[in-house]
Amino acid sequence: MYLELFWDIIWMIWMFLIVLAYFLTQTEKIKPTELIFTHINLCWSVFLLISLLIHFNLASFILELVWISISIYWYYKYFNNKKAS
């Protein structure tokens, strides 16, 4: 029972982060080029990967690995550009 509740909480956090990122970009509170946008995307990707431990889906797993890779690449690019300035 507690494990099922844990996974439900993980899913709710994941859904909240997706909606939050979408809402903040649509209301122009943040831009997709801002650091916070990548933080949110990376967090929800990690939460989805965690949830896939209980309900594995290969396509979702691969998609989340790609999403995390893109976020890491963006961090690399962001911090290298910051050092150059």
Contacts in CASP RR format, 6 or more apart in sequence:
PFRMAT RR
TARGET T0000
AUTHOR 0000-0000-0000
METHOD contacts of the structure
MODEL  1
MYLELFWDIIWMIWMFLIVLAYFLTQTEKIKPTELIFTHINLCWSVFLLI
SLLIHFNLASFILELVWISISIYWYYKYFNNKKAS
3 54 0 8 1.000
7 51 0 8 1.000
7 54 0 8 1.000
7 55 0 8 1.000
10 47 0 8 1.000
10 50 0 8 1.000
10 51 0 8 1.000
11 51 0 8 1.000
13 44 0 8 1.000
13 47 0 8 1.000
14 44 0 8 1.000
14 47 0 8 1.000
14 48 0 8 1.000
14 51 0 8 1.000
17 40 0 8 1.000
17 43 0 8 1.000
17 44 0 8 1.000
17 47 0 8 1.000
18 44 0 8 1.000
20 40 0 8 1.000
21 37 0 8 1.000
21 40 0 8 1.000
21 41 0 8 1.000
21 44 0 8 1.000
23 29 0 8 1.000
24 30 0 8 1.000
24 36 0 8 1.000
24 37 0 8 1.000
24 40 0 8 1.000
25 31 0 8 1.000
25 32 0 8 1.000
25 37 0 8 1.000
30 36 0 8 1.000
30 37 0 8 1.000
31 37 0 8 1.000
35 78 0 8 1.000
38 71 0 8 1.000
38 74 0 8 1.000
38 75 0 8 1.000
38 78 0 8 1.000
41 67 0 8 1.000
41 71 0 8 1.000
42 68 0 8 1.000
42 71 0 8 1.000
42 72 0 8 1.000
45 64 0 8 1.000
45 67 0 8 1.000
45 68 0 8 1.000
45 71 0 8 1.000
46 68 0 8 1.000
48 60 0 8 1.000
48 64 0 8 1.000
49 61 0 8 1.000
49 64 0 8 1.000
49 65 0 8 1.000
49 68 0 8 1.000
52 60 0 8 1.000
52 61 0 8 1.000
52 64 0 8 1.000
END
